[in-house]
Amino acid sequence: MSPKSFAILFAITLVALLAAFGITVSRDTGSGVRGDGTPIFEGLIARVNDVATLKVIRAGEVSTIESTLKDGTRQWRLKEKNGYPVPVEIVRAVAAGVAQLRAVEAKTARPALYGRLKVDDPTKTESKGALVELFDAKGAKMAAIISGLDKSGFFDIGDVYVRRPDEERAWLARGKVPVPDKQVGWLNQMIVEVDLPRVRETTIYVPGQNPLRVFKKTDDDRDFTLEGMPKGYELKELFGAEDISRAIQQLAFEDVKPLAEAGIDLSATPRARHTTFDGLIVDVWAKDVGDKMWVAVKARPDPAPKDPKQVDKAKVEKDITKINATTDGWAYTLNEFETKNLRKTMTGMIQPVGGAVKASDPKKPAK
């Protein structure tokens, strides 16, 4: 069979399977009752700006997004993450999504079938739906809906199965409620963004080890050099040195808590120090707590830039303000890759050229 014929057969088979699935779902969950296209929550669109709190339950995990008014603007924070800021765009999308839902067709009223539409009880860990509740500033509930299976497709954009938590009947609704899959998804997880070509050097200070430094002599250099690598050795990983400095290109967190709870001493030597050609220093402190490494991040100007002519004072000041406004008072966990970079040592990064084991294999190569 030619590749073209196979592709056509695959496409036909896929369409048939999707159609069969749609027929099955329709037979098992449909009621034949059409909706009239009116909003599920009459009048909510006009009051959506009155929403002051969102409470979401997904797979048994509760996310409470609370707001405070400052200079006439609402600022949003996630209660379960000690009030870490929540971008207004995420809140607006969810609240507006609920307000704009319109009834299309009545579906099943049998609890045994809720799971197929993902409108079963969101307080259960196996549930795939999300209960979204909106409250005004006085704590009065404005709306509550279980948002389930997204039915959007190539020719059917913006349909979702929903159910009011106090009703048995599920509905196919026109609209979308973009609830994050996980609690941390409500947050902007980006901590630092510094383009890699700007980075001149990074030094890792692992307790009990000599400092590990990677660097570029000029900003035109393509590769980073590992300082002090013994003769006859090479990097185990081609980009092992570069990866250390690459960390601040897009440094994002996986979890967050107040700095005071992590017990990180910012007066101590940082675990990593990143220095740019244009005068920025980003320090990263680290502390192991149980099976996790928690880090704190601060930015500052380089007091002794290698080439003062390359310093971009305005850009550096902007970076410092942005980074410190984000990280001040917070500690984070990073992904496995970035955590591994903060534990790197010389002996862990190098190997004898050609793989031959040498008697002089150093445990702690000199700087």
N, C-alpha and C positions, 0 to 999 in steps of 0.2 A: 504493500500500500504506500502510495506516495505521501510525503509530508503534508502536501496541500489537502489530499483526500482525508488524511487522518485528522487534520485540523477541522475540516468541515464536519466530519463525523463526531468529533469531540464536542463541537459547538452545538450540534443538533441534540446530542445526548444530554448535555448540560441544560439546555433549554427545556427538554422533556422532563428532566429530574426536578428542575425548579418549578415547572408547571404542576407536576404531580404533587410536590410538597405543598404548593399553594392550594391545590384542590383539597388535599387532606386536611390542612389547617382550616380551610373554609368550612368543610363538612363537619369537622369536629367542634368548631368554636363559633360558627356563624349563627345568627338568629334570623337573618333575612330582613331585619328592621333597619332601615336607612336613617342616618342622622340628617338633620336639616341644615348642617353647616354653621350653626350658631356657636358662639364661644361656650366652652364647657363651664367657664366661670364668668357669668354675665357681669359686666361692669368692671372687671378686674383690670382691663387694659388702661382704663382712665385713672386707676388708682395704683398702678404698678410702682410709681415713684414714692408711694407711702410705705413700701416694704422696708422694714428696719432689721428684720432677722430672718434667716433661712435655717431650717433644720432639715437635714437629709439623713436618711438611714438606708444604707446599702450593705447587704450581706452581714447584717448585724452591727455594722460599724456606724457610729453616730458622728455627724459633722454639724457643728452649730456655728453659723457665720453671723456674727453680731456686728452692729454698726454704732458709731458715735458721730455726732455732728460737730464739725470744726469749720468755722468760717462759712457756714451754709453748705458745706460739702460732707457727704457721708464717707467715713473711712471704715473699711471692713476688716475684720480680724477673725481668725479661726480659734474658737474657744478651746478646743481639744488640743491645740498646739500652743497653749499659753499666750494666745492673742497674737500669733504671727500674722503679718498683713496678708490680706487677700486682694488680688487685683479686682478693681471694680468691674472690669470687662467680663470676668467669669460670672460674677454675681448677676450682672445685668442680663447676660445671655440666658441664665437659668430662670430668673424671675419673669423676663419677657416671654420666654418659651412657654411657661405655664399659662401666662395670661392670654397667649395667642392660640392655644389649643382649640380646635373646632371639631365637633362630633361628625364622623363620617358614617360609621355603621356600628350597630350594636353587635356585640360578640357574646361569648359564653357567660353563663351565670353559674357554672359548675366549678367549685373550688378545685376539683380533681384535675381540671384542665388549665388552671391558672399558670402552672409552670411552663406550659408550651408558649404562652404569650409573655412570660417573664413578668407577670403581674401578681405573683404570689407574695406571701408575707415577707417583706424586706428585713424584718428583724431576725430571720433565720439565716444562718451562715451560708446555706446552700442556695439561697435566693439570688436571682440575677437582676431583679428590678430595683428601683430606687423610690422610696417614699420622700416626696418633697413637700414641705410645709412652709407657708409664707405667713409672717406675722407683722403687724404694724408696730408703731413705736409704743403703744400702750399694751402690747402683748396679745392683742386680739388676733385670732387666726383668720387670715384672709383667704386661704386656699390650701387644699391638701390633695395630692394626686400621686398614684403609683405609676411611674413611667417605666414601661417595659420594652418589649422587642421593637427595635427600629425596623420598620418595613420599607424603608427607602430603597429604591432600586434604580435601574437604568431609566425606566419610564414612569416611575412612581416616587417622586422626590418629596420627602417631608411627611411621611406617615409613621405613626407610632401607636402601639397598643397601650392603653392606659386603663386605670380603674380607680375610682374613688375608694379610699380605705373603708368607708362606712357603707359601701354598696356592694352587692354581689355581681352586678353586671359589668363586664369589661367592654371597652369600646376601641374601635379603630379611630384614631383622631388624626386630623391634618395638623402637622406641626412637629416640633422637635424640642426636647428638654435636655440640653447637653450637660448632664451631670457627670462630674469626674468619676472615673472608675475607682480611685482610691482617695483616702482622706488627704494625702499630701498633694494630690492633683489640684486642690483648690489654691495652692500656693505657687508663686513664682519661684521655682527651685534654682534659678541661676544666681550665683554669688558673685562671680568675677568673669569679665570678658575682656581679655587683652590679646590682641593679635600676636601670634607667635613670632613674626619677623621683628617685633619690637623688643623681644626678650634678649638681653645680653648674656645673662648668666643666672644659674640657680644653684644654691647650695643646700644640701640636705644634712641636717645635724641629728644623726641617730645616736642616742645615748650609748656610750661604751665603744663607739666607732670614730675613726677619723672623719672629719667633714668630707662630704662627697660633693664635688663641684663639677658642673658641666658649663661650657661657655662657648661663645663665638667671639672672635677677635674684632670682626666688623659686622655691620648689619647686612653686608653683601654675602657673608658666608652662608653656604647652603646647609651645612651640618654643624651640630654641636660636638665639641671635643670633651672627652672625659679626662679631667686633670689627674695626673699621677698614675696612669695605667702603666704597669710594669712592662718592660721590653719582653717581647715574646708572647704577649697576651692580646686578646681581642674581645670585643663586646659579644655577649651571648646572643643578644637581640639586635638586629640591624638598627632599629630606632630606639634602643634602650636609653641613650643619653637624651635624645630629643624629647622622649615621652615625659621626662622629669620636668622640663620647662613648658611642655605643651599643656600641663595641668591648668594653668590660668587662662588658657585660650577660651575655654568654656567650662568653668568650674561650677558644677551643680551639686546640690545636696540631696540626700535620700530621707533624712530625718532631721528634726530641729528641736532644740530646747533652750531655755535660758542659760546664759554663760555661767551664772552662779551655780547652777545645778551640776554642770560638767566639772567644775573645780579646776579650770585651766588657768594657770598663772601667766598673765601677759607680760610680767616683768622678767620671765625666764627666757632662755635662748629659744627662738622659734624652731620648729622642726624643719621648716623650709623657708628660704628667702629668695624671692624672685626679683631681679633687677633689670630694668629696661634701659635701652640706649638713650631714651628721651627723658630719663630722670624720675621714673616711678619705682617704688619698692613695695612689694606685696609680701607681708610676713604671714606665715601659717604656723600656728601652734597646735600641738597634738597631745592627747592623753588617752590612754587605754582605760576604758571603764567596762569591766566584764569582758565580753567577747566583741565589743565595739570600740573603734577609735573615734573619738570626738575631736573636732578641730575648731579653732577660732581664727578669724581672718581680719587683718588690718592693713590699710594702705597708708603710705607716707611718701614725701618727696625724698629723693636720694640726696643726702647732705654732701656727697663728694662724687659727683658724676664723672665718669671717665673722660668724656668730651663735652664740656659745657656748651659748646656750639650746637650740639644735637638736642639739648634740653628744650622741650616744648612746655613751658610753664603753664600756659592756659589749659592745654590738653591734660596735663598731669593733675592740675587742681580739680578739673572736672571729674577725672577718674577717681580721685581720692574721695571727693564728696559723694559720688554715687556708690562706691564700694562700702565706705564706712557707714553711710546711711542705711545700707542693707544689713551689714553684719554687726553693727554695734549692739552689744548685749546678748548675742546669740552664739550658740555652739551647734555644729552640724556633724552629721555622718556623711561620708562620701561613698561612691560606688566602689566595688572591689578593686577595680583597676587603679583608681586614684589613691586608694588606701595602700595598695601594694607599692606605688611609687614613693610614698612617704616612709616606707620601711626599707628602701633600697640601700645596699652597702656595696663597697667595691668588690668584695669577694663574690657577692651574689650576682654581679653584673658582668664579670669577665670570665674568660676561659683561655687555656693555652691555645695558641694558633695551631690549627690542624687537629686539635683535640688531644694532643699528647700530654700526659700527666707529668709534671716536673717536680723534682724533689724540693725545689726552692719555691713551690707554690705558696705565696704569702697569705696569711690569714688577714693581716691588716696592712695592705700596701701603703707606703708613705704617700703624703699628699703630693 
